[in-house]
Amino acid sequence: MTDNTRLRIAMQKSGRLSDDSRELLARCGIKINLHTQRLIAMAENMPIDI
């Protein structure tokens, strides 16, 4: 069963677009730990999966 209460955002794992995407998320106040080698990262302060 899927959890329809969380927003899912796709982004590249590495590269220039990834860096820009991380900066945008940080500027929006979304706290995410993307340093681990996981496929999906959960935001710490919002119902968002990256």
Secondary structure, 3 states (H helix, E strand, C coil): CCCCCCEECCCCCCCHHHHHHHHHHHHCCCCECCCCCCCCCEECCCCEEC
